[in-house]
Structure formats: structure tokens, C-alpha cells
Amino acid sequence: MKFLTWLFLTLSVLSMATANEGMWLFNDPPLDAIEKEYGVRLTPELLEHLQKSSVRFSNGGSGSFISPDGLVMTNHHVAFSAVNKLSTPEHPYTEKGFFANTPEQEAKCPDLELVQLEKIVDVTDRIRAAEESVDEGARPAARRQEIARIESEAMKSTGLFCEVMSFYRGGLYHLYEYRRFNDVRLVFAPEENVGYFGGETDNFEYPRYNLDLSFFRVYVDGQPYRPDHWLRWSAAGARENELVLVSGHPGRTERLDTTAHLEFLRDSYFPFFLDSTRRQELTLGLYRQRGEKQAQSASADFFRIQNTRKAKSGILLGLQTPWMIDLQKETERLQRAAWRQRYPGQKDPWTVIEQALTVWRGHLVDYAMLEEDWAFQSSLYKAAKQIVRLSAEQTKPDAERFPEYRSTTQESTRRMLLTPGPIDLEREKVQLADSFGFCLERLAPARPEIRSWLGGDSPKGWAARLVDGTRLADFSFRKELLDGGWEKVQASDDPMIRFALTVDPVARKLRAEHDSGVVEPIQKAYTDLALFRFQTHPHTCYPDATFTLRLSYGKVAGLPGIPAMTTIAGAYAHAEEHRRADVFSLSDKWFDHRSEVDETTPLNFISTNDIIGGNSGSPVVNVKGEVVGLIFDGNVDSLSLDFLYSEKSARAVSVHSSGIREILTKIYGVDLIP
């Protein structure tokens, strides 16, 4: 018993978050830890205000309301895709920037959706009861059915978009009730060489000198939205060593991952992922060089893929650093010993995960290529797949559908399919041909039937045939298919639909194998592991990020030899040091108004906040709930935060609120901040 007690104490220490670590749930914030370290007790009123001032972008970023008339602040790189879709050869907004002087000039974004979290409800007991009412083999289906019922009931009673989220790998289930906004209009975006200043060279580095900022406005019933909660601006902005809070939507962390899981990611998943990503980056990079029109079409996705490639390369580098795996092995050694003491003779979750990873490794390439669409880099193919899947799934009871096609979620899918937007058919052919060529390289030796999909043609000719023949670029045709239902889709002679129908049975089979052989056993094992690790300390440990709203706390702090803040003067100097070439050019407007600017004003700063991808666009606020900055990046040491937090060297990078105000008013002549 003494030995077991010692083990649990050791596990407690290893599991508890270190200072400033954590992406915390808003309904379980680390109030005691913050008060102990900073002497400040956050109030429920402040947390509610911060929660309801925050928004999530459908394209994967965060933002916040900063005015009583629906103005939303986010990053330039979060906004870039929407800006790019609004750009034309006559109005190249991505290159030249955008500003609406009047409400009438604000540009409606064709397929952008924002959501605001209204309420969180713990539904764990209800889902547990549903699982325990059936035999173990039937529990996954019972869980899915109960989640579908909860979501459907909540949507009917609230009129909000409702989604059940799992935390601690199934240890907790919370119902998230969201207010959804579909009328979102662009108000301001800087020039590309300002918002992306330093480009790939400076990305994930520090010092930085970026105005990575854009503004949108939310409309409801044709009028600017009047939010009950919005963030006011700080007069002073962020100060060194000050406690700062970040409210945003970190994408996904895997800090519970076992040693075997980390080794799988290191040796199998990330190398394959990076092979695909590098290929996409090269394909789009070459396409951008064909001309101005092609560059405009491909820029948003090129920068996104370039950013992803650098981020995942950094994560892989972290996993290849021996101490990270060694630390996990030592933690795991203690945990497994404690498990054996408590559950003698029972298969432990680490073994279950190892066995499931063996299954995943066996179909990793097939699943990624054919079900996750790595082989089909085409918006037209993805539209075809969505139409096929949505129509087929609607013939089933709600609880038996894939989660993304339930009645609670299908509205967003349908809206995205029916929202007109520019489609570059030339680019579609290039990307589809190249990605399917990659598929043939990696899969055809094991799956020779895949070559038959070409119909005797080359990947290039096959892609041209599909893209030239399909009518899916016409959104009225998409609507016709969706309205016609499954029978209409099955009878369609559209070549892209026909091809999606050909692939779908193969992809569904892979998904079924992956769900039963990988997803379900891993989820069950991690649920057991998470409960084992966290139940004894429920308020000192946080769940992995899941693109849900989280609270992070930290302080503004530099690194050895690196000051916490840069200034506007530094941006000018950085541009001049690089002879204002390419991504270091800034814009003429900056130099035209240089004499009017106070160059000592802070521009960017770093803090110890625990953030990852998805936090882009998150507001940084002080303890009064006032905006002091805007998250836009992390330094290179932050790339391993998916798996392990380190306050010693990892930093979040933000635009300083004082720099934002100074540049908007003095350089752009824009008065947006209340």
C-alpha cells in the first residue's frame, strides 16, 4: 500500500499542469492556480464576458467582438481566404488591401460562418447511462444514438447549433450551444506584404514585426449585430510581466498520447503527411508562377499549406528529439506499474492502443488517400463526395449516420455546398492530376484496381476529363442534386458524381475498418487512461484541445537575449535590412506616412500563454477583460506544444494593441476601434 500510494503521488505530480500551462475549459477554469501565481481571482462575470465575446471561424481560426455594432477582430492570415475570394483582377484586395469607408462598402463573404458559444452543459451522466444500459459490444452505437438525441433535442429547444464534445478522450461529454452567424462582411484587411510581412522566413520565429490583423462585421437580418458582450480596448496595451488571458479555439493537442502513439506519429504518420504536404506546396507554388491570375487563385491555399508544412516539420523535429520520448517513457513506466497494482491481470490501455496502432499502420495510406481525400485535391471532387454522402446518409435514421451528416450538422454542410464562390478550373485539373498521381505511386502496387479508375488515360488527361465534364461548378446543379435526394444522385450521369459513387464504397469500407479497429478501441483505451490519471485531480488537469473554446493564462515575458516586445521602428528597420525585397517590402503607404508615426510604439510581443494552431485570431486581454493584443503565431519552440508544454522556451506571439491603434490611425487613416 505504501508503494501504491507513492506511485499515485508521483503520477499526480507528473499529471498536474505546470505554471501557465493549459488550455482550460471555461466551465472548469484554473482559478486557484491563477490566484496563487498572480494574486488575482478571476470572476465568473469576467469569464462569461470573455466567453461570449469570442467567436470561431469556420475556416479554422478564432476572433472576438470588439464593438457594440458587431465588429470582429481576427488575423490577416485567418481572413486571407475570404479576402482572396472577394478579390478580382480589377480589385486585387489580397495584394492591395481592403477598407470599407461605409457600411454599404463592406463586402459579404460568400461562405464564411462564425459561431459564438452561448452555453456549456455537462451531459456525461446521460451518455454513461446509455452506454451502461447495453452490452459492451453495443456501447459505441448506444453512445452515438444518445449523442444524436441530445443534440437534436437541444437544437429544437434552443434554436441554436448544438454539438456534443468529448473531453479526456471520452471521460467527459459536454453539450456546446452555439449562436451561428452566416452574414459576415469584410471591413478591413491590410496589404499582403504587411499582414504576411517576413513570409516563410520569419514564420514561427521571433522577433516579429507583423500587422497580422483584419476586421469583419457580423450582420443579422441585414443589420449590424448588437452583441451583449464585446471587448473594449486597453489604453496602455500589454506590459511586460503582466498577467494576460487568451480566449480562443486551439485545434488539437495530444498530450495524453502514449509512447507507442508518439512513435507511430514520429515514424509513420508525420513522414507520410509531410510527403503529401510538400507535394501540394510544390504543385501550388509552380501553379502560382504561371501568371497573376494563377497567383491570386492559389495564394491562400499555398500560404496555408506552407504554414502547415513548417508547423508539422517542427512537431516532427520535436518528436525526433530523444528527451521528449524518454520523458513520456518514464511517465508511462510509473503509470503502468500503478495500473497493474490496481487492476491485476486486466489488459491495460497502453496495450490496447499499441494493438490499434498496428491496425492503423496497416491501412494508413489507404485511409488517408481514399477516405480523407488526400488523393483527390479538388474542391469539385470534395463537393461530389459531400453530395453523395449527404444524400445517402439522409436515407438512414439520424443515430445511424456519420456524425457530420446528422440533422444537427447537415445544415452547415448543405450551406457550404450551395454557397457560390470562385472555382479555378485550371487549378482543379492541376491539383487533382498531381494528387491522384501521388495516390498511384503509393497505392497502386497494393491496389492495382485503382489504375482502372483512370479509364486508360493518364492522371492529367483523366483529371481534365472529370473537371471539364462536370457541372458541379454550377451551384444550381448542386441544389438540383441535393433536392432530388439519393435516387437523383445515383442516376446522375455527371462524371465527377459517377467517380465519387465509384470511390464511396471503397472509402466507406476503409472508414468502417478504421472506426472499429482504430477509433473505437483507442477512444475506449484513452477514456480508461484519462479517467485513471485525472479523476483523483479533476481541477488540476485540463483536457486535450478539440477546437472548442479554451482559456489560457500567462505573462508577457521575453527570452534570454530576446526582449518581450518589438516596435514599429523595428518593422521599418527589418524591411530596410532586406532592401524591401519580396516578403520584406512592407507597403508604400507605410513609408509615405512614416513621419506621422510614433515608431517607439510596441508592435509585437511574446507571452507564456499555452496556444497552438486554431488560436490564431484569439484576443489577448488583461484582468479587466480589455484587449491588449491579438495572437497570431508561436515561436519555433512552441511547435511541440501539441504534445508537451514548456514555459522555458515556448512563446505565443501577438500583435500589440497599441501598435494596432497607432498603425490604423496614422498609416491607414482608419478609425475602427471604439
C-alpha positions in Angstrom: 0.0 0.0 0.0 2.9 2.4 0.7 4.3 1.7 -2.7 1.0 2.2 -4.4 0.5 5.5 -2.5 3.9 6.6 -3.6 3.1 5.8 -7.2 -0.1 7.8 -7.2 1.6 10.8 -5.6 4.2 10.6 -8.4 1.6 10.3 -11.0 -0.2 13.3 -9.5 2.9 15.4 -9.8 3.5 14.3 -13.4 -0.1 14.9 -14.4 -0.6 18.3 -12.9 -0.2 21.3 -15.1 2.9 23.4 -14.6 2.7 27.2 -14.2 1.0 28.9 -17.2 0.3 25.5 -18.8 -3.1 24.6 -20.0 -5.9 25.1 -22.5 -8.7 25.2 -19.9 -12.4 24.7 -20.2 -14.5 27.8 -19.5 -16.7 25.8 -17.2 -13.7 24.5 -15.2 -11.1 27.3 -15.1 -7.9 27.2 -13.0 -9.0 29.9 -10.6 -6.8 28.7 -7.7 -3.7 28.3 -9.8 -4.0 31.8 -11.3 -4.7 33.3 -7.9 -1.7 31.5 -6.3 0.7 32.6 -9.0 -0.6 36.1 -9.8 -2.6 37.1 -6.8 -5.7 37.7 -9.0 -9.1 35.9 -8.6 -10.9 35.8 -11.9 -14.7 36.4 -11.5 -17.5 34.4 -13.1 -18.6 37.7 -14.8 -15.3 38.2 -16.4 -15.2 34.7 -17.7 -18.7 34.8 -19.1 -17.9 38.2 -20.8 -14.8 36.7 -22.4 -16.5 33.6 -23.5 -19.4 35.4 -25.1 -17.1 37.9 -26.8 -15.2 35.2 -28.5 -16.0 33.6 -31.9 -14.8 30.7 -34.0 -14.2 31.0 -37.8 -15.4 28.1 -40.0 -12.1 28.1 -41.8 -10.2 27.2 -38.6 -9.4 30.4 -36.7 -10.5 32.5 -33.7 -11.8 36.0 -33.2 -13.7 38.4 -31.0 -16.3 41.0 -31.0 -14.7 44.4 -30.2 -17.6 46.9 -30.7 -21.3 47.2 -30.0 -22.1 47.0 -33.7 -20.7 43.6 -34.4 -17.1 44.3 -35.4 -15.0 41.2 -35.2 -11.2 41.2 -35.0 -9.0 38.3 -36.2 -5.8 37.7 -38.1 -4.9 38.6 -41.6 -4.0 35.0 -42.3 -7.3 33.8 -40.9 -9.1 36.3 -43.2 -6.9 35.7 -46.2 -9.0 33.0 -47.8 -12.1 35.2 -47.6 -10.2 38.2 -48.9 -8.9 36.2 -51.8 -12.4 35.0 -52.8 -13.5 38.6 -52.9 -10.6 39.8 -55.0 -10.8 40.3 -58.7 -8.2 41.4 -61.3 -9.8 44.9 -61.1 -9.8 44.8 -57.3 -6.8 42.7 -56.0 -7.6 43.0 -52.3 -5.1 40.4 -51.3 -2.3 42.4 -52.7 -3.6 46.0 -52.2 -5.7 45.6 -49.0 -9.3 46.4 -48.3 -11.1 49.1 -46.3 -14.9 49.8 -46.3 -15.4 53.5 -45.7 -19.2 53.0 -45.3 -21.4 50.0 -44.3 -22.5 49.8 -47.9 -18.9 49.1 -48.9 -18.5 46.2 -46.5 -18.1 43.1 -48.7 -20.2 40.0 -47.9 -18.1 36.8 -47.7 -19.6 34.0 -49.7 -19.1 31.0 -47.5 -17.8 32.3 -44.1 -19.5 31.3 -40.9 -18.8 32.3 -37.3 -20.1 30.7 -34.1 -20.3 32.1 -30.6 -20.5 29.8 -27.6 -23.6 30.6 -25.5 -23.7 27.8 -23.0 -22.0 24.6 -21.9 -24.0 21.7 -20.4 -22.4 18.6 -18.8 -24.2 15.5 -20.3 -21.7 12.9 -19.2 -24.1 11.1 -16.9 -26.7 10.8 -19.6 -24.3 9.3 -22.1 -22.8 6.9 -19.5 -26.3 5.7 -18.6 -27.0 4.9 -22.3 -23.7 3.0 -22.6 -24.2 1.0 -19.5 -27.7 0.0 -20.5 -26.4 -2.3 -23.2 -23.7 -5.0 -23.6 -20.1 -3.8 -24.1 -20.1 -4.5 -27.8 -23.2 -2.4 -28.4 -21.9 0.6 -26.4 -20.4 2.6 -29.3 -23.7 2.5 -31.1 -25.6 3.4 -28.0 -23.3 6.3 -27.4 -23.7 7.7 -30.9 -27.5 7.3 -30.7 -27.7 9.2 -27.3 -25.4 12.0 -28.6 -27.7 12.4 -31.7 -30.7 12.6 -29.4 -29.1 15.1 -27.1 -28.1 17.3 -30.0 -31.5 17.1 -31.7 -33.4 17.9 -28.5 -31.2 20.8 -27.7 -31.5 22.3 -31.1 -35.2 22.1 -31.0 -35.5 23.6 -27.6 -32.9 26.4 -28.0 -32.9 27.2 -31.8 -29.1 27.2 -31.5 -26.5 25.0 -33.2 -25.7 22.3 -30.6 -22.8 19.9 -30.5 -21.8 17.2 -28.0 -18.0 17.3 -27.4 -15.9 14.6 -25.8 -13.1 15.5 -23.3 -10.4 13.4 -21.6 -10.8 11.0 -24.6 -14.4 10.2 -23.5 -14.0 10.9 -19.8 -16.4 13.8 -20.0 -19.1 14.9 -22.5 -20.3 18.4 -22.8 -23.1 19.9 -24.9 -22.0 23.1 -26.6 -24.7 25.5 -27.6 -23.6 28.0 -30.3 -25.1 31.1 -31.9 -24.3 30.8 -35.6 -23.7 33.8 -38.0 -23.7 33.4 -41.7 -23.8 37.0 -42.9 -20.2 38.1 -42.3 -18.7 41.1 -44.2 -15.1 42.2 -44.7 -14.3 45.6 -43.2 -10.5 45.9 -43.3 -7.5 43.9 -44.4 -4.0 45.2 -44.8 -1.9 44.6 -47.9 -0.4 41.1 -48.2 3.1 42.3 -47.7 2.1 43.8 -44.4 -0.1 41.0 -43.0 2.4 38.4 -44.2 5.5 40.5 -43.6 8.6 38.3 -43.3 6.8 35.4 -45.0 8.0 31.9 -44.6 11.4 33.2 -43.4 10.0 34.7 -40.3 7.2 32.3 -39.7 7.4 30.6 -36.3 10.3 32.9 -35.4 10.8 35.8 -33.1 11.4 38.8 -33.1 8.5 39.6 -35.4 7.0 42.8 -36.9 3.6 41.9 -38.3 0.3 43.6 -38.5 -1.4 40.2 -38.8 -4.9 41.8 -38.4 -8.2 42.0 -40.2 -11.7 43.1 -39.3 -15.1 41.7 -40.2 -18.7 42.7 -39.2 -21.5 40.3 -38.4 -25.0 41.1 -39.7 -28.3 39.7 -38.6 -31.4 40.3 -40.7 -29.5 42.8 -42.8 -28.4 44.9 -39.8 -25.2 45.0 -37.9 -25.3 42.6 -35.0 -25.6 44.1 -31.5 -23.7 41.6 -29.2 -24.4 41.7 -25.5 -20.7 41.1 -24.9 -17.8 42.8 -26.7 -14.2 43.6 -25.7 -13.1 47.1 -25.0 -9.7 48.4 -25.9 -6.9 48.8 -23.3 -5.4 52.3 -23.1 -2.0 51.0 -22.3 -1.8 47.7 -24.0 0.2 44.7 -22.9 3.0 45.4 -20.4 6.0 43.2 -19.5 5.4 40.6 -16.7 1.6 41.4 -16.8 -0.9 38.5 -16.5 -2.7 38.1 -19.8 -5.6 35.8 -20.8 -6.2 34.3 -24.2 -9.7 33.1 -25.2 -9.6 31.0 -28.4 -10.1 27.7 -30.1 -6.9 25.6 -30.1 -7.2 23.0 -32.8 -5.9 19.7 -31.3 -3.3 18.6 -28.8 -2.3 15.1 -28.0 -0.7 15.5 -24.5 -2.2 12.2 -23.3 -0.6 10.2 -26.1 1.3 7.1 -25.1 4.8 6.3 -26.1 3.6 3.9 -28.8 1.3 6.6 -30.2 4.1 9.2 -30.3 6.4 6.8 -32.0 3.7 6.0 -34.6 3.3 9.7 -35.3 7.1 10.1 -35.5 7.8 7.1 -37.7 4.7 6.7 -39.8 2.0 9.4 -39.8 4.0 12.6 -39.9 6.5 11.5 -42.5 3.7 10.4 -44.8 1.7 13.6 -44.1 4.7 15.7 -44.9 5.3 13.9 -48.2 1.8 14.8 -49.2 2.1 18.4 -47.9 5.4 19.1 -49.6 4.0 17.8 -52.9 0.9 20.1 -52.6 3.2 23.0 -51.7 5.3 22.4 -54.8 2.3 21.9 -57.1 0.7 25.2 -55.9 4.0 27.0 -55.9 4.6 26.2 -59.5 1.0 27.0 -60.4 1.3 30.5 -58.9 4.3 31.2 -61.2 2.1 30.8 -64.3 0.7 34.3 -64.0 -1.0 36.9 -62.0 -4.4 35.2 -62.2 -3.0 31.9 -61.1 -1.1 33.5 -58.2 -4.2 35.2 -56.9 -6.2 31.9 -57.2 -3.6 29.8 -55.4 -2.1 32.2 -52.8 -4.5 31.5 -49.9 -4.1 27.7 -50.1 -0.4 28.0 -50.8 0.3 30.0 -47.7 -1.9 27.7 -45.6 -0.1 24.6 -46.8 3.3 26.2 -46.5 2.4 27.2 -42.9 1.2 23.6 -42.2 4.3 22.1 -43.6 6.6 24.2 -41.5 4.5 23.6 -38.4 4.3 19.8 -38.8 8.0 19.7 -39.6 8.7 21.4 -36.3 6.4 19.0 -34.5 8.2 16.0 -36.1 11.6 17.5 -35.2 10.4 17.7 -31.6 9.3 14.1 -31.6 12.7 13.1 -33.1 14.3 14.8 -30.0 15.1 11.9 -27.7 14.2 13.6 -24.4 10.6 14.0 -25.4 10.0 10.3 -25.9 12.3 9.5 -22.9 10.2 11.7 -20.6 7.0 10.0 -21.8 8.5 6.6 -21.3 9.4 7.4 -17.7 5.9 8.8 -17.0 4.4 5.7 -18.6 6.5 3.3 -16.7 5.1 4.7 -13.4 1.6 4.7 -14.7 1.6 1.1 -16.0 3.0 -0.1 -12.7 0.2 1.7 -10.8 -2.3 0.2 -13.2 -1.1 -3.3 -12.6 -1.3 -2.8 -8.9 -4.9 -1.6 -9.2 -6.1 -3.9 -11.9 -4.0 -7.1 -11.7 -4.5 -9.4 -14.7 -6.5 -6.9 -16.7 -5.3 -5.8 -20.1 -4.0 -2.2 -19.7 -5.0 0.6 -22.1 -1.4 1.0 -23.3 -1.5 -2.5 -24.8 -4.9 -1.8 -26.4 -3.5 1.4 -28.0 -0.4 -0.5 -29.3 -2.7 -3.1 -31.0 -4.9 -0.5 -32.5 -1.9 1.4 -33.9 -0.8 -1.7 -35.6 -4.1 -1.8 -37.4 -3.8 1.9 -38.3 -0.3 1.5 -39.6 -1.6 -1.3 -41.9 -4.1 1.0 -43.7 -2.6 4.4 -43.0 -2.0 5.2 -46.7 -5.3 3.7 -48.0 -7.4 5.5 -45.4 -5.7 8.9 -45.9 -5.8 8.7 -49.6 -9.3 7.4 -50.2 -11.4 8.4 -47.2 -9.6 11.6 -46.1 -9.3 12.6 -49.8 -5.5 13.1 -49.9 -5.7 11.5 -53.4 -8.3 14.0 -54.6 -7.2 17.6 -54.1 -10.1 19.1 -55.9 -13.0 21.2 -54.5 -15.2 19.8 -57.2 -14.5 16.2 -56.1 -15.0 17.1 -52.5 -18.4 18.7 -53.4 -19.3 15.5 -55.3 -18.3 13.3 -52.3 -20.3 15.5 -49.9 -23.4 15.3 -52.2 -23.1 11.6 -52.5 -22.6 11.1 -48.7 -25.2 13.6 -47.6 -27.8 12.1 -49.9 -27.0 8.5 -48.9 -26.9 9.3 -45.2 -30.2 11.1 -45.2 -31.9 7.7 -46.1 -30.8 6.4 -42.6 -32.1 7.1 -39.1 -30.3 10.0 -37.6 -28.5 8.0 -35.0 -27.0 5.7 -37.7 -25.5 8.4 -39.8 -21.9 9.6 -39.8 -21.7 12.4 -37.2 -21.1 15.1 -39.9 -24.3 14.3 -41.6 -26.7 14.2 -38.7 -29.7 16.5 -38.8 -27.9 18.8 -36.3 -24.9 19.3 -38.5 -26.1 18.8 -42.1 -27.3 22.3 -42.4 -23.8 23.7 -42.4 -22.7 21.1 -45.0 -25.6 21.9 -47.3 -24.9 25.6 -46.9 -21.3 25.2 -47.9 -22.3 23.2 -50.9 -24.7 25.8 -52.1 -22.8 28.9 -51.5 -21.4 30.3 -54.8 -17.7 31.1 -54.9 -15.0 31.2 -57.5 -13.6 27.9 -58.8 -10.4 27.9 -60.8 -11.0 25.0 -63.2 -7.4 25.1 -64.5 -6.1 24.8 -60.9 -8.6 22.0 -60.2 -7.1 19.9 -63.1 -3.5 20.5 -61.9 -4.2 19.6 -58.3 -6.4 16.6 -59.0 -3.9 15.1 -61.5 -1.0 15.5 -59.2 -2.7 14.2 -56.1 -4.1 11.2 -57.9 -0.6 10.6 -59.3 0.7 10.5 -55.7 -2.1 8.0 -54.9 -0.9 5.8 -57.8 2.7 5.9 -56.6 1.8 4.9 -53.0 -1.3 2.7 -53.5 -1.4 1.1 -57.0 1.2 -1.6 -56.2 -1.1 -2.9 -53.4 -4.4 -1.9 -55.1 -4.0 -2.4 -58.8 -7.7 -1.8 -59.3 -7.1 1.9 -58.6 -5.4 2.2 -62.1 -8.7 1.2 -63.6 -10.3 4.4 -62.4 -8.2 6.3 -65.0 -10.1 4.6 -67.8 -7.0 4.1 -69.8 -6.0 7.7 -69.5 -3.1 9.5 -67.8 -3.7 11.3 -64.5 -3.5 14.6 -66.3 -6.0 13.5 -69.0 -8.3 11.8 -66.5 -8.4 14.9 -64.3 -9.1 17.2 -67.3 -11.9 14.8 -68.4 -13.6 14.9 -65.0 -13.2 18.7 -64.5 -14.3 19.6 -68.0 -17.2 17.3 -67.9 -18.7 18.0 -64.5 -21.5 20.6 -63.9 -20.7 20.9 -60.2 -19.2 24.4 -60.6 -22.8 25.4 -61.2 -24.4 25.8 -57.7 -27.9 25.4 -59.1 -26.9 22.0 -60.3 -25.7 21.1 -56.8 -29.0 22.2 -55.4 -30.9 20.1 -58.0 -29.0 17.0 -57.0 -29.4 17.6 -53.2 -33.1 18.4 -53.6 -33.6 15.2 -55.7 -32.2 13.0 -53.0 -30.3 9.7 -53.2 -32.2 8.4 -56.2 -31.4 11.5 -58.2 -27.7 11.3 -57.2 -27.4 7.6 -58.1 -29.0 8.3 -61.5 -26.8 11.2 -62.4 -24.5 11.0 -65.4 -22.2 13.7 -64.2 -18.6 12.3 -64.4 -17.5 13.7 -61.1 -20.6 12.3 -59.3 -20.1 9.0 -61.1 -16.5 8.9 -59.9 -17.4 9.8 -56.3 -20.0 7.0 -56.4 -17.2 4.6 -57.5 -14.9 5.6 -54.7 -17.5 5.8 -52.0 -18.0 2.0 -51.3 -14.2 1.6 -51.0 -13.8 4.6 -48.8 -16.8 3.5 -46.6 -15.2 0.1 -46.1 -12.0 1.7 -45.0 -13.8 4.0 -42.7 -15.7 1.1 -41.1 -12.4 -0.8 -40.6 -10.7 2.3 -39.2 -13.6 3.1 -36.8 -13.9 -0.4 -35.5 -10.2 -1.3 -35.4 -8.7 2.1 -34.5 -11.1 4.8 -33.4 -13.2 2.8 -31.0 -10.5 0.8 -29.2 -8.2 3.8 -29.0 -11.1 6.0 -27.7 -12.0 3.4 -25.1 -8.4 2.9 -24.0 -7.8 6.6 -23.7 -11.0 7.1 -21.8 -9.8 4.5 -19.3 -6.4 6.0 -19.2 -7.7 9.6 -18.8 -10.1 8.6 -16.0 -7.3 6.7 -14.3 -5.0 9.8 -14.5 -7.4 12.6 -13.9 -10.2 11.5 -11.7 -8.2 12.0 -8.5 -7.3 15.5 -9.5 -10.2 16.9 -11.6 -9.4 20.5 -11.2 -5.7 20.5 -11.7 -5.6 18.9 -15.1 -7.1 20.1 -18.4 -8.3 18.0 -21.4 -6.6 18.0 -24.8 -7.6 20.7 -27.2 -10.5 19.9 -29.5 -11.2 23.2 -31.4 -13.5 24.2 -28.6 -13.2 27.5 -26.7 -10.4 27.4 -24.2 -8.9 29.8 -21.7 -5.1 30.2 -21.4 -3.2 32.3 -18.9 0.4 33.5 -18.9 2.6 36.6 -18.6 4.3 38.9 -21.1 7.9 37.7 -20.9 10.9 37.7 -23.2 13.6 35.1 -23.6 17.3 35.2 -22.8 18.7 37.9 -25.1 15.3 38.5 -26.7 13.1 41.3 -25.4 9.4 40.7 -24.9 8.4 43.5 -27.4 9.3 44.8 -30.8 8.4 48.2 -32.1 7.2 49.8 -35.2 10.7 51.2 -35.7 11.8 47.6 -35.9 9.4 46.8 -38.7 10.9 49.7 -40.8 14.5 48.5 -40.0 13.6 44.9 -40.8 12.3 45.9 -44.2 15.3 48.1 -44.9 17.8 45.4 -43.8 16.2 43.2 -46.5 16.2 46.0 -49.1 12.4 46.0 -49.0 12.5 42.9 -51.3 9.7 40.4 -51.7 8.1 39.5 -48.4 10.1 42.2 -46.6 8.8 45.1 -48.7 6.1 46.5 -46.4 3.9 48.8 -48.4 4.5 52.3 -49.8 1.7 53.6 -47.5 3.9 52.7 -44.5 6.8 54.8 -45.8 4.6 57.6 -47.1 3.2 58.1 -43.6 6.4 57.3 -41.6 6.9 60.8 -40.3 3.4 60.7 -38.7 4.0 57.5 -36.7 5.4 57.1 -33.2 8.0 54.4 -34.1 8.6 53.6 -30.4 5.1 52.1 -30.2 5.1 48.4 -29.4 4.2 46.3 -32.4 4.5 42.6 -31.4 5.1 40.8 -28.1 5.6 37.4 -26.7 4.0 35.7 -23.7 4.0 32.3 -21.9 0.4 31.5 -22.9 -0.2 27.9 -23.9 -1.5 28.2 -27.5 -1.4 26.2 -30.8 -2.9 26.3 -34.3 -6.6 27.4 -34.1 -5.7 30.1 -31.6 -4.8 32.4 -34.5 -7.0 35.5 -34.1 -7.6 35.0 -30.4 -7.9 38.1 -28.3 -5.3 38.7 -25.6 -6.9 40.6 -22.6 -5.8 41.9 -19.2 -7.6 41.1 -16.0 -10.2 43.8 -16.7 -11.1 42.0 -19.9 -9.6 44.7 -22.1 -7.8 43.9 -25.4 -4.1 44.2 -25.1 -3.1 42.1 -28.1 -4.0 39.6 -30.8 -2.5 36.1 -31.0 -1.0 35.4 -34.5 1.8 32.9 -34.1 4.1 31.0 -31.8 7.9 30.7 -31.9 9.7 27.6 -33.1 9.8 26.1 -29.7 6.0 26.3 -29.5 5.6 23.7 -32.3 6.0 20.8 -29.8 3.1 22.1 -27.7 0.8 19.6 -29.4 2.5 17.1 -27.1 4.3 18.9 -24.3 4.2 22.4 -22.8 7.5 24.2 -21.9 7.4 27.6 -20.3 11.2 27.7 -20.5 11.3 28.4 -24.3 7.9 28.3 -25.9 6.2 31.6 -26.5 2.9 32.8 -28.0 3.4 35.8 -30.4 0.8 38.6 -30.6 0.2 42.0 -32.2 0.3 44.7 -29.5 -3.0 46.6 -29.1 -1.1 50.0 -29.0 0.6 49.2 -32.3 -2.7 48.3 -33.9 -4.3 51.6 -33.0 -1.2 53.6 -34.0 -0.9 52.0 -37.4 -4.6 52.1 -38.2 -5.0 55.7 -37.4 -1.6 57.1 -38.6 -0.9 55.0 -41.6 -4.3 53.9 -42.9 -6.4 56.7 -41.6 -8.9 54.2 -40.2 -10.9 54.7 -37.0 -12.5 51.4 -36.2 -11.6 50.9 -32.5 -14.2 52.3 -30.1 
